[in-house]
Amino acid sequence: MAIASTSKGAASSTTKKDKVAIIGSGNWGSAVARLAGINVERHSTLFDPEVVMWTREEQHHGRNLTEIINTEHINKKYLPGIELPISVRAEPDLLKAVEGATALVFVVPHQFLNTVLDQIKGHIAEGAVAISCIKGVDVEDGVISIFADVIETALGTSCSALSGANIASEVAQGRFSETTVGYRHFKEGEMWQKLFQTKHFRVQLVDDVAGVSLCGALKNIVAVAAGFIDGLEWGNNSKAAIMRIGLLEIKQFCFEFFPGVKSNTFLQESAGFADIVTTCLGGRNRMCSEAYVRTGKSFDVIEKELLKGQKLQGIYTAREIHVFLKSRNRVEAYPLFQTVHEICWKGLEPKMITSRLYGA
């Protein structure tokens, strides 16, 4: 975050503008870059006029993806049909993308985060702050961490979290949506709000980085369960029950293992129940798990066929949560999470999704 400085003889301090780097360029990364691009123009006294979006170079119909984005201002592979502001520039070199940036927005698939952090460590501008838009958790040696903490520890920067009822394509199309920013320091929350909020994308602030992060991660497990229900054609009553039970397991997990989480986050913030609703009605996790039931294909095949280069989050989060709960002897306390894990990774039949939810 830009640091206020006073020049010699100046009567008042002047604030350096924040320079924005979006680290990731998938559909959500491109949608977030679009919001940032709009707002650096609106708040020209606060932000540098260019938003640099790190874009892993790849070919799309025989052309470099960065070339397409920078000349046609559309990410034709991951967010087709949506025009990006001219303030957004795709940069294939990660170190160049973060050079001088004071507002780092992480939107990479969580499988690649540690590699990215290793590369940029030691190359971050003084006073920079970060925000995680990544859905998932990191589990290692029986320890669970939210990605905002992983980023903060690796880079020594304060890191907030953004999550909410946000289908990327709908946000990019300018349809009304809400989201939640969990902040470490209120001034950082205000800065992120100015960077992302538009009249159609409303940003709520809450002092609960862990709650926002965990809701964003764990709701994907619930969405996988909802997709199984859709594939089985069990109807809306069944899906509503899955959503209710899923919310209870998310709350229980947060309170048990992250005692600082605020109870209001679950019902009063977009990152809470609203995100469960959206993700269980739409989104890639629900879609892919429905296809798993209907086609009998593996998740690897479904991911390649349906997601066009994007990554499926919920099945991997289910596995990571299982590993963590097993290390704590708490698997049986979370029957929905456990059943999703067994269907995805142990070959349990999807029709067993509700078989253990009531201890019967």
PAFIGU-936583 format. One record per residue (C-alpha): residue number from 1; residue in one letter; x, y, z. Coordinates in nm, 2 decimals, m for minus. Last residue first. Layout:
<sites>
site k: NUM | r: A | u: X | v: Y | w: Z
...
</sites>
This chain:
<sites>
site k: 360 | r: A | u: m2.81 | v: m4.36 | w: 1.07
site k: 359 | r: G | u: m2.58 | v: m4.09 | w: 1.20
site k: 358 | r: Y | u: m2.79 | v: m3.82 | w: 1.04
site k: 357 | r: L | u: m2.58 | v: m3.73 | w: 0.74
site k: 356 | r: R | u: m2.46 | v: m4.08 | w: 0.68
site k: 355 | r: S | u: m2.66 | v: m4.19 | w: 0.38
site k: 354 | r: T | u: m2.71 | v: m3.86 | w: 0.21
site k: 353 | r: I | u: m2.43 | v: m3.88 | w: m0.05
site k: 352 | r: M | u: m2.46 | v: m4.25 | w: m0.09
site k: 351 | r: K | u: m2.62 | v: m4.21 | w: m0.43
site k: 350 | r: P | u: m2.28 | v: m4.08 | w: m0.55
site k: 349 | r: E | u: m2.13 | v: m4.43 | w: m0.52
site k: 348 | r: L | u: m1.82 | v: m4.45 | w: m0.31
site k: 347 | r: G | u: m1.51 | v: m4.48 | w: m0.54
site k: 346 | r: K | u: m1.26 | v: m4.36 | w: m0.28
site k: 345 | r: W | u: m1.15 | v: m4.02 | w: m0.41
site k: 344 | r: C | u: m1.46 | v: m3.82 | w: m0.52
site k: 343 | r: I | u: m1.73 | v: m4.03 | w: m0.35
site k: 342 | r: E | u: m1.52 | v: m4.08 | w: m0.04
site k: 341 | r: H | u: m1.43 | v: m3.71 | w: m0.01
site k: 340 | r: V | u: m1.80 | v: m3.60 | w: m0.06
site k: 339 | r: T | u: m1.89 | v: m3.85 | w: 0.22
site k: 338 | r: Q | u: m1.63 | v: m3.70 | w: 0.45
site k: 337 | r: F | u: m1.74 | v: m3.34 | w: 0.40
site k: 336 | r: L | u: m2.10 | v: m3.44 | w: 0.46
site k: 335 | r: P | u: m2.02 | v: m3.65 | w: 0.76
site k: 334 | r: Y | u: m1.81 | v: m3.38 | w: 0.95
site k: 333 | r: A | u: m1.77 | v: m3.51 | w: 1.31
site k: 332 | r: E | u: m1.67 | v: m3.85 | w: 1.18
site k: 331 | r: V | u: m1.34 | v: m3.72 | w: 1.04
site k: 330 | r: R | u: m1.23 | v: m3.56 | w: 1.37
site k: 329 | r: N | u: m0.93 | v: m3.77 | w: 1.47
site k: 328 | r: R | u: m0.71 | v: m3.46 | w: 1.43
site k: 327 | r: S | u: m0.49 | v: m3.60 | w: 1.16
site k: 326 | r: K | u: m0.80 | v: m3.74 | w: 1.00
site k: 325 | r: L | u: m0.96 | v: m3.40 | w: 1.00
site k: 324 | r: F | u: m0.65 | v: m3.25 | w: 0.81
site k: 323 | r: V | u: m0.63 | v: m3.52 | w: 0.55
site k: 322 | r: H | u: m1.01 | v: m3.50 | w: 0.50
site k: 321 | r: I | u: m0.99 | v: m3.12 | w: 0.46
site k: 320 | r: E | u: m0.72 | v: m3.16 | w: 0.19
site k: 319 | r: R | u: m0.93 | v: m3.42 | w: 0.00
site k: 318 | r: A | u: m1.24 | v: m3.21 | w: 0.01
site k: 317 | r: T | u: m1.04 | v: m2.91 | w: m0.10
site k: 316 | r: Y | u: m0.92 | v: m3.11 | w: m0.40
site k: 315 | r: I | u: m1.27 | v: m3.22 | w: m0.50
site k: 314 | r: G | u: m1.40 | v: m2.86 | w: m0.46
site k: 313 | r: Q | u: m1.14 | v: m2.67 | w: m0.67
site k: 312 | r: L | u: m1.18 | v: m2.78 | w: m1.03
site k: 311 | r: K | u: m0.92 | v: m2.59 | w: m1.24
site k: 310 | r: Q | u: m0.96 | v: m2.38 | w: m1.55
site k: 309 | r: G | u: m0.80 | v: m2.49 | w: m1.88
site k: 308 | r: K | u: m1.12 | v: m2.53 | w: m2.08
site k: 307 | r: L | u: m1.34 | v: m2.62 | w: m1.78
site k: 306 | r: L | u: m1.58 | v: m2.87 | w: m1.94
site k: 305 | r: E | u: m1.37 | v: m3.13 | w: m2.12
site k: 304 | r: K | u: m1.04 | v: m3.11 | w: m1.93
site k: 303 | r: E | u: m1.21 | v: m3.10 | w: m1.59
site k: 302 | r: I | u: m1.45 | v: m3.38 | w: m1.69
site k: 301 | r: V | u: m1.16 | v: m3.60 | w: m1.79
site k: 300 | r: D | u: m0.98 | v: m3.55 | w: m1.46
site k: 299 | r: F | u: m1.30 | v: m3.59 | w: m1.27
site k: 298 | r: S | u: m1.35 | v: m3.93 | w: m1.42
site k: 297 | r: K | u: m1.63 | v: m4.01 | w: m1.66
site k: 296 | r: G | u: m1.95 | v: m4.18 | w: m1.54
site k: 295 | r: T | u: m2.15 | v: m3.95 | w: m1.76
site k: 294 | r: R | u: m2.45 | v: m3.84 | w: m1.55
site k: 293 | r: V | u: m2.29 | v: m3.87 | w: m1.20
site k: 292 | r: Y | u: m1.96 | v: m3.71 | w: m1.29
site k: 291 | r: A | u: m2.15 | v: m3.45 | w: m1.50
site k: 290 | r: E | u: m2.33 | v: m3.34 | w: m1.19
site k: 289 | r: S | u: m2.00 | v: m3.32 | w: m1.01
site k: 288 | r: C | u: m1.86 | v: m3.10 | w: m1.29
site k: 287 | r: M | u: m2.15 | v: m2.85 | w: m1.29
site k: 286 | r: R | u: m2.16 | v: m2.81 | w: m0.91
site k: 285 | r: N | u: m1.79 | v: m2.74 | w: m0.89
site k: 284 | r: R | u: m1.79 | v: m2.51 | w: m1.20
site k: 283 | r: G | u: m2.05 | v: m2.26 | w: m1.09
site k: 282 | r: G | u: m2.42 | v: m2.26 | w: m1.06
site k: 281 | r: L | u: m2.70 | v: m2.34 | w: m0.81
site k: 280 | r: C | u: m2.48 | v: m2.48 | w: m0.54
site k: 279 | r: T | u: m2.22 | v: m2.21 | w: m0.59
site k: 278 | r: T | u: m2.48 | v: m1.93 | w: m0.57
site k: 277 | r: V | u: m2.65 | v: m2.07 | w: m0.26
site k: 276 | r: I | u: m2.32 | v: m2.14 | w: m0.08
site k: 275 | r: D | u: m2.20 | v: m1.79 | w: m0.17
site k: 274 | r: A | u: m2.51 | v: m1.63 | w: m0.01
site k: 273 | r: F | u: m2.45 | v: m1.84 | w: 0.30
site k: 272 | r: G | u: m2.12 | v: m1.68 | w: 0.38
site k: 271 | r: A | u: m1.90 | v: m1.47 | w: 0.16
site k: 270 | r: S | u: m2.19 | v: m1.24 | w: 0.09
site k: 269 | r: E | u: m2.19 | v: m1.14 | w: 0.45
site k: 268 | r: Q | u: m2.47 | v: m1.13 | w: 0.71
site k: 267 | r: L | u: m2.53 | v: m1.51 | w: 0.74
site k: 266 | r: F | u: m2.19 | v: m1.68 | w: 0.79
site k: 265 | r: T | u: m1.98 | v: m1.37 | w: 0.85
site k: 264 | r: N | u: m2.19 | v: m1.27 | w: 1.15
site k: 263 | r: S | u: m2.04 | v: m1.56 | w: 1.36
site k: 262 | r: K | u: m1.70 | v: m1.40 | w: 1.35
site k: 261 | r: V | u: m1.39 | v: m1.63 | w: 1.31
site k: 260 | r: G | u: m1.14 | v: m1.60 | w: 1.59
site k: 259 | r: P | u: m1.17 | v: m1.96 | w: 1.70
site k: 258 | r: F | u: m1.02 | v: m2.10 | w: 1.37
site k: 257 | r: F | u: m1.02 | v: m2.48 | w: 1.43
site k: 256 | r: E | u: m1.35 | v: m2.55 | w: 1.61
site k: 255 | r: F | u: m1.54 | v: m2.23 | w: 1.52
site k: 254 | r: C | u: m1.45 | v: m2.26 | w: 1.15
site k: 253 | r: F | u: m1.53 | v: m2.63 | w: 1.13
site k: 252 | r: Q | u: m1.86 | v: m2.60 | w: 1.30
site k: 251 | r: K | u: m1.96 | v: m2.31 | w: 1.08
site k: 250 | r: I | u: m1.87 | v: m2.50 | w: 0.76
site k: 249 | r: E | u: m2.05 | v: m2.81 | w: 0.89
site k: 248 | r: L | u: m2.36 | v: m2.61 | w: 0.96
site k: 247 | r: L | u: m2.35 | v: m2.44 | w: 0.62
site k: 246 | r: G | u: m2.32 | v: m2.78 | w: 0.45
site k: 245 | r: I | u: m2.61 | v: m2.92 | w: 0.64
site k: 244 | r: R | u: m2.83 | v: m2.63 | w: 0.52
site k: 243 | r: M | u: m2.70 | v: m2.66 | w: 0.16
site k: 242 | r: I | u: m2.74 | v: m3.04 | w: 0.15
site k: 241 | r: A | u: m3.10 | v: m3.00 | w: 0.28
site k: 240 | r: A | u: m3.18 | v: m2.74 | w: 0.01
site k: 239 | r: K | u: m3.04 | v: m2.98 | w: m0.25
site k: 238 | r: S | u: m3.26 | v: m3.26 | w: m0.13
site k: 237 | r: N | u: m3.57 | v: m3.05 | w: m0.14
site k: 236 | r: N | u: m3.48 | v: m2.91 | w: m0.48
site k: 235 | r: G | u: m3.48 | v: m3.24 | w: m0.67
site k: 234 | r: W | u: m3.33 | v: m3.59 | w: m0.65
site k: 233 | r: E | u: m3.22 | v: m3.59 | w: m1.01
site k: 232 | r: L | u: m2.91 | v: m3.80 | w: m0.94
site k: 231 | r: G | u: m2.70 | v: m3.56 | w: m1.13
site k: 230 | r: D | u: m2.86 | v: m3.27 | w: m0.95
site k: 229 | r: I | u: m2.79 | v: m3.43 | w: m0.61
site k: 228 | r: F | u: m2.43 | v: m3.50 | w: m0.71
site k: 227 | r: G | u: m2.40 | v: m3.14 | w: m0.81
site k: 226 | r: A | u: m2.52 | v: m3.03 | w: m0.46
site k: 225 | r: A | u: m2.25 | v: m3.25 | w: m0.30
site k: 224 | r: V | u: m1.98 | v: m3.08 | w: m0.52
site k: 223 | r: A | u: m2.13 | v: m2.74 | w: m0.42
site k: 222 | r: V | u: m2.09 | v: m2.83 | w: m0.05
site k: 221 | r: I | u: m1.72 | v: m2.91 | w: m0.11
site k: 220 | r: N | u: m1.69 | v: m2.57 | w: m0.29
site k: 219 | r: K | u: m1.85 | v: m2.40 | w: 0.01
site k: 218 | r: L | u: m1.54 | v: m2.50 | w: 0.21
site k: 217 | r: A | u: m1.30 | v: m2.27 | w: 0.03
site k: 216 | r: G | u: m1.49 | v: m1.94 | w: 0.01
site k: 215 | r: C | u: m1.63 | v: m1.99 | w: 0.36
site k: 214 | r: L | u: m1.28 | v: m2.05 | w: 0.49
site k: 213 | r: S | u: m1.13 | v: m1.74 | w: 0.33
site k: 212 | r: V | u: m1.41 | v: m1.50 | w: 0.45
site k: 211 | r: G | u: m1.40 | v: m1.65 | w: 0.80
site k: 210 | r: A | u: m1.02 | v: m1.63 | w: 0.82
site k: 209 | r: V | u: m0.99 | v: m1.27 | w: 0.70
site k: 208 | r: D | u: m1.25 | v: m1.15 | w: 0.95
site k: 207 | r: D | u: m1.27 | v: m0.77 | w: 1.01
site k: 206 | r: V | u: m1.55 | v: m0.72 | w: 0.76
site k: 205 | r: L | u: m1.59 | v: m0.50 | w: 0.45
site k: 204 | r: Q | u: m1.87 | v: m0.53 | w: 0.20
site k: 203 | r: V | u: m1.80 | v: m0.47 | w: m0.17
site k: 202 | r: R | u: m2.08 | v: m0.40 | w: m0.41
site k: 201 | r: F | u: m2.04 | v: m0.50 | w: m0.78
site k: 200 | r: H | u: m2.31 | v: m0.33 | w: m1.00
site k: 199 | r: K | u: m2.24 | v: 0.03 | w: m0.89
site k: 198 | r: T | u: m1.87 | v: m0.05 | w: m0.89
site k: 197 | r: Q | u: m1.64 | v: m0.17 | w: m0.61
site k: 196 | r: F | u: m1.31 | v: m0.34 | w: m0.68
site k: 195 | r: L | u: m1.03 | v: m0.09 | w: m0.63
site k: 194 | r: K | u: m1.22 | v: 0.14 | w: m0.39
site k: 193 | r: Q | u: m1.31 | v: m0.16 | w: m0.17
site k: 192 | r: W | u: m0.95 | v: m0.28 | w: m0.18
site k: 191 | r: M | u: m0.83 | v: 0.06 | w: m0.05
site k: 190 | r: E | u: m1.10 | v: 0.07 | w: 0.22
site k: 189 | r: G | u: m1.00 | v: m0.28 | w: 0.34
site k: 188 | r: E | u: m0.64 | v: m0.17 | w: 0.36
site k: 187 | r: K | u: m0.74 | v: 0.13 | w: 0.57
site k: 186 | r: F | u: m0.93 | v: m0.11 | w: 0.80
site k: 185 | r: H | u: m0.64 | v: m0.33 | w: 0.88
site k: 184 | r: R | u: m0.63 | v: m0.71 | w: 0.85
site k: 183 | r: Y | u: m0.92 | v: m0.72 | w: 0.60
site k: 182 | r: G | u: m1.20 | v: m0.96 | w: 0.50
site k: 181 | r: V | u: m1.34 | v: m0.83 | w: 0.17
site k: 180 | r: T | u: m1.69 | v: m0.95 | w: 0.09
site k: 179 | r: T | u: m1.87 | v: m0.97 | w: m0.24
site k: 178 | r: E | u: m2.20 | v: m0.86 | w: m0.38
site k: 177 | r: S | u: m2.34 | v: m0.89 | w: m0.73
site k: 176 | r: F | u: m2.55 | v: m0.70 | w: m0.99
site k: 175 | r: R | u: m2.48 | v: m0.81 | w: m1.34
site k: 174 | r: G | u: m2.19 | v: m0.63 | w: m1.50
site k: 173 | r: Q | u: m2.11 | v: m0.90 | w: m1.76
site k: 172 | r: A | u: m1.77 | v: m0.96 | w: m1.58
site k: 171 | r: V | u: m1.95 | v: m1.03 | w: m1.25
site k: 170 | r: E | u: m2.19 | v: m1.27 | w: m1.43
site k: 169 | r: S | u: m1.89 | v: m1.45 | w: m1.60
site k: 168 | r: A | u: m1.70 | v: m1.48 | w: m1.27
site k: 167 | r: I | u: m1.98 | v: m1.63 | w: m1.06
site k: 166 | r: N | u: m1.96 | v: m1.43 | w: m0.74
site k: 165 | r: A | u: m2.15 | v: m1.50 | w: m0.42
site k: 164 | r: G | u: m1.85 | v: m1.39 | w: m0.21
site k: 163 | r: S | u: m1.48 | v: m1.40 | w: m0.15
site k: 162 | r: L | u: m1.20 | v: m1.15 | w: m0.11
site k: 161 | r: A | u: m0.92 | v: m1.19 | w: 0.14
site k: 160 | r: S | u: m0.67 | v: m0.95 | w: 0.30
site k: 159 | r: C | u: m0.29 | v: m1.00 | w: 0.31
site k: 158 | r: S | u: m0.03 | v: m0.79 | w: 0.50
site k: 157 | r: T | u: 0.30 | v: m0.84 | w: 0.34
site k: 156 | r: G | u: 0.60 | v: m1.05 | w: 0.47
site k: 155 | r: L | u: 0.61 | v: m1.23 | w: 0.14
site k: 154 | r: A | u: 0.59 | v: m1.60 | w: 0.24
site k: 153 | r: T | u: 0.41 | v: m1.55 | w: 0.57
site k: 152 | r: E | u: 0.15 | v: m1.31 | w: 0.43
site k: 151 | r: I | u: 0.09 | v: m1.53 | w: 0.12
site k: 150 | r: V | u: 0.04 | v: m1.84 | w: 0.33
site k: 149 | r: D | u: m0.18 | v: m1.65 | w: 0.58
site k: 148 | r: A | u: m0.41 | v: m1.52 | w: 0.29
site k: 147 | r: F | u: m0.41 | v: m1.87 | w: 0.16
site k: 146 | r: I | u: m0.58 | v: m2.01 | w: 0.47
site k: 145 | r: S | u: m0.37 | v: m2.25 | w: 0.67
site k: 144 | r: I | u: m0.42 | v: m2.60 | w: 0.81
site k: 143 | r: V | u: m0.15 | v: m2.79 | w: 1.00
site k: 142 | r: G | u: m0.15 | v: m3.17 | w: 1.01
site k: 141 | r: D | u: 0.18 | v: m3.20 | w: 0.83
site k: 140 | r: E | u: 0.07 | v: m2.97 | w: 0.55
site k: 139 | r: V | u: m0.28 | v: m2.85 | w: 0.46
site k: 138 | r: D | u: m0.33 | v: m2.54 | w: 0.25
site k: 137 | r: V | u: m0.69 | v: m2.42 | w: 0.20
site k: 136 | r: G | u: m0.90 | v: m2.34 | w: m0.10
site k: 135 | r: K | u: m1.05 | v: m2.06 | w: m0.30
site k: 134 | r: I | u: m0.81 | v: m1.79 | w: m0.41
site k: 133 | r: C | u: m0.91 | v: m1.42 | w: m0.42
site k: 132 | r: S | u: m0.62 | v: m1.34 | w: m0.19
site k: 131 | r: I | u: m0.53 | v: m0.97 | w: m0.12
site k: 130 | r: A | u: m0.19 | v: m0.82 | w: m0.09
site k: 129 | r: V | u: m0.01 | v: m0.52 | w: 0.06
site k: 128 | r: A | u: 0.31 | v: m0.35 | w: m0.06
site k: 127 | r: G | u: 0.50 | v: m0.12 | w: 0.17
site k: 126 | r: E | u: 0.83 | v: m0.19 | w: 0.00
site k: 125 | r: A | u: 0.79 | v: m0.33 | w: m0.34
site k: 124 | r: I | u: 0.80 | v: m0.71 | w: m0.38
site k: 123 | r: H | u: 1.10 | v: m0.89 | w: m0.55
site k: 122 | r: G | u: 1.24 | v: m1.08 | w: m0.25
site k: 121 | r: K | u: 0.99 | v: m1.36 | w: m0.29
site k: 120 | r: I | u: 0.84 | v: m1.34 | w: m0.65
site k: 119 | r: Q | u: 0.94 | v: m1.68 | w: m0.77
site k: 118 | r: D | u: 0.88 | v: m1.87 | w: m0.45
site k: 117 | r: L | u: 0.54 | v: m1.71 | w: m0.42
site k: 116 | r: V | u: 0.44 | v: m1.82 | w: m0.77
site k: 115 | r: T | u: 0.55 | v: m2.18 | w: m0.70
site k: 114 | r: N | u: 0.35 | v: m2.18 | w: m0.37
site k: 113 | r: L | u: 0.04 | v: m2.05 | w: m0.55
site k: 112 | r: F | u: 0.02 | v: m2.30 | w: m0.83
site k: 111 | r: Q | u: m0.22 | v: m2.56 | w: m0.68
site k: 110 | r: H | u: m0.43 | v: m2.27 | w: m0.54
site k: 109 | r: P | u: m0.53 | v: m2.17 | w: m0.89
site k: 108 | r: V | u: m0.41 | v: m1.81 | w: m0.94
site k: 107 | r: V | u: m0.61 | v: m1.50 | w: m0.84
site k: 106 | r: F | u: m0.36 | v: m1.32 | w: m0.61
site k: 105 | r: V | u: m0.41 | v: m0.94 | w: m0.62
site k: 104 | r: L | u: m0.10 | v: m0.74 | w: m0.52
site k: 103 | r: A | u: m0.14 | v: m0.37 | w: m0.44
site k: 102 | r: T | u: 0.20 | v: m0.20 | w: m0.41
site k: 101 | r: A | u: 0.33 | v: m0.30 | w: m0.75
site k: 100 | r: G | u: 0.69 | v: m0.18 | w: m0.83
site k: 99 | r: E | u: 0.77 | v: m0.49 | w: m1.03
site k: 98 | r: V | u: 0.49 | v: m0.74 | w: m0.98
site k: 97 | r: A | u: 0.43 | v: m0.80 | w: m1.36
site k: 96 | r: K | u: 0.80 | v: m0.77 | w: m1.45
site k: 95 | r: L | u: 0.87 | v: m1.06 | w: m1.21
site k: 94 | r: L | u: 0.59 | v: m1.27 | w: m1.35
site k: 93 | r: D | u: 0.69 | v: m1.22 | w: m1.72
site k: 92 | r: P | u: 0.39 | v: m1.29 | w: m1.94
site k: 91 | r: E | u: 0.24 | v: m0.94 | w: m1.89
site k: 90 | r: A | u: m0.12 | v: m0.86 | w: m1.99
site k: 89 | r: R | u: m0.21 | v: m0.49 | w: m1.97
site k: 88 | r: V | u: m0.54 | v: m0.36 | w: m1.82
site k: 87 | r: S | u: m0.59 | v: 0.02 | w: m1.86
site k: 86 | r: I | u: m0.75 | v: m0.04 | w: m2.20
site k: 85 | r: P | u: m1.05 | v: m0.17 | w: m2.01
site k: 84 | r: L | u: m1.13 | v: m0.54 | w: m2.07
site k: 83 | r: E | u: m1.41 | v: m0.64 | w: m2.32
site k: 82 | r: I | u: m1.60 | v: m0.95 | w: m2.24
site k: 81 | r: G | u: m1.69 | v: m1.19 | w: m2.52
site k: 80 | r: P | u: m1.46 | v: m1.46 | w: m2.42
site k: 79 | r: L | u: m1.33 | v: m1.48 | w: m2.05
site k: 78 | r: Y | u: m1.08 | v: m1.77 | w: m2.04
site k: 77 | r: K | u: m0.96 | v: m1.82 | w: m2.39
site k: 76 | r: K | u: m1.06 | v: m1.49 | w: m2.56
site k: 75 | r: N | u: m0.92 | v: m1.27 | w: m2.29
site k: 74 | r: I | u: m1.04 | v: m0.96 | w: m2.46
site k: 73 | r: H | u: m0.86 | v: m0.62 | w: m2.50
site k: 72 | r: E | u: m0.81 | v: m0.68 | w: m2.87
site k: 71 | r: T | u: m0.44 | v: m0.58 | w: m2.89
site k: 70 | r: N | u: m0.32 | v: m0.64 | w: m2.53
site k: 69 | r: I | u: m0.54 | v: m0.94 | w: m2.47
site k: 68 | r: I | u: m0.47 | v: m1.11 | w: m2.80
site k: 67 | r: E | u: m0.10 | v: m1.05 | w: m2.77
site k: 66 | r: T | u: m0.10 | v: m1.19 | w: m2.42
site k: 65 | r: L | u: m0.27 | v: m1.51 | w: m2.54
site k: 64 | r: N | u: 0.00 | v: m1.57 | w: m2.80
site k: 63 | r: R | u: m0.16 | v: m1.66 | w: m3.13
site k: 62 | r: G | u: m0.21 | v: m1.99 | w: m3.31
site k: 61 | r: H | u: m0.58 | v: m2.04 | w: m3.21
site k: 60 | r: H | u: m0.49 | v: m1.96 | w: m2.85
site k: 59 | r: Q | u: m0.13 | v: m2.03 | w: m2.75
site k: 58 | r: E | u: 0.00 | v: m1.99 | w: m2.41
site k: 57 | r: E | u: 0.19 | v: m1.74 | w: m2.20
site k: 56 | r: R | u: 0.10 | v: m1.73 | w: m1.83
site k: 55 | r: T | u: m0.07 | v: m1.40 | w: m1.79
site k: 54 | r: W | u: 0.03 | v: m1.16 | w: m1.51
site k: 53 | r: M | u: m0.22 | v: m0.88 | w: m1.52
site k: 52 | r: V | u: m0.07 | v: m0.53 | w: m1.50
site k: 51 | r: V | u: m0.33 | v: m0.26 | w: m1.41
site k: 50 | r: E | u: m0.22 | v: 0.08 | w: m1.55
site k: 49 | r: P | u: m0.34 | v: 0.43 | w: m1.45
site k: 48 | r: D | u: m0.15 | v: 0.42 | w: m1.11
site k: 47 | r: F | u: m0.41 | v: 0.44 | w: m0.84
site k: 46 | r: L | u: m0.54 | v: 0.70 | w: m0.58
site k: 45 | r: T | u: m0.57 | v: 1.02 | w: m0.77
site k: 44 | r: S | u: m0.71 | v: 0.83 | w: m1.08
site k: 43 | r: H | u: m1.00 | v: 0.69 | w: m0.88
site k: 42 | r: R | u: m1.24 | v: 0.63 | w: m1.17
site k: 41 | r: E | u: m0.96 | v: 0.52 | w: m1.41
site k: 40 | r: V | u: m0.81 | v: 0.29 | w: m1.16
site k: 39 | r: N | u: m1.16 | v: 0.18 | w: m1.09
site k: 38 | r: I | u: m1.25 | v: 0.04 | w: m1.44
site k: 37 | r: G | u: m0.92 | v: m0.15 | w: m1.46
site k: 36 | r: A | u: m0.97 | v: m0.30 | w: m1.12
site k: 35 | r: L | u: m1.31 | v: m0.43 | w: m1.21
site k: 34 | r: R | u: m1.18 | v: m0.57 | w: m1.54
site k: 33 | r: A | u: m0.88 | v: m0.73 | w: m1.36
site k: 32 | r: V | u: m1.12 | v: m0.90 | w: m1.13
site k: 31 | r: A | u: m1.31 | v: m1.05 | w: m1.42
site k: 30 | r: S | u: m0.98 | v: m1.15 | w: m1.58
site k: 29 | r: G | u: m0.87 | v: m1.32 | w: m1.26
site k: 28 | r: W | u: m1.20 | v: m1.50 | w: m1.23
site k: 27 | r: N | u: m1.19 | v: m1.63 | w: m1.59
site k: 26 | r: G | u: m0.82 | v: m1.71 | w: m1.57
site k: 25 | r: S | u: m0.56 | v: m1.44 | w: m1.57
site k: 24 | r: G | u: m0.35 | v: m1.47 | w: m1.25
site k: 23 | r: I | u: m0.15 | v: m1.23 | w: m1.04
site k: 22 | r: I | u: m0.32 | v: m0.90 | w: m1.08
site k: 21 | r: A | u: m0.08 | v: m0.62 | w: m1.02
site k: 20 | r: V | u: m0.19 | v: m0.27 | w: m0.91
site k: 19 | r: K | u: 0.02 | v: 0.04 | w: m0.85
site k: 18 | r: D | u: m0.10 | v: 0.25 | w: m0.56
site k: 17 | r: K | u: m0.04 | v: 0.62 | w: m0.60
site k: 16 | r: K | u: 0.20 | v: 0.80 | w: m0.37
site k: 15 | r: T | u: 0.03 | v: 1.02 | w: m0.11
site k: 14 | r: T | u: 0.13 | v: 1.38 | w: m0.07
site k: 13 | r: S | u: 0.20 | v: 1.54 | w: 0.26
site k: 12 | r: S | u: 0.13 | v: 1.91 | w: 0.33
site k: 11 | r: A | u: 0.31 | v: 2.24 | w: 0.34
site k: 10 | r: A | u: 0.60 | v: 2.12 | w: 0.14
site k: 9 | r: G | u: 0.94 | v: 2.27 | w: 0.23
site k: 8 | r: K | u: 1.12 | v: 1.94 | w: 0.19
site k: 7 | r: S | u: 0.89 | v: 1.67 | w: 0.05
site k: 6 | r: T | u: 0.64 | v: 1.48 | w: 0.27
site k: 5 | r: S | u: 0.56 | v: 1.11 | w: 0.22
site k: 4 | r: A | u: 0.25 | v: 0.89 | w: 0.26
site k: 3 | r: I | u: 0.31 | v: 0.53 | w: 0.18
site k: 2 | r: A | u: 0.14 | v: 0.34 | w: m0.09
site k: 1 | r: M | u: 0.00 | v: 0.00 | w: 0.00
</sites>
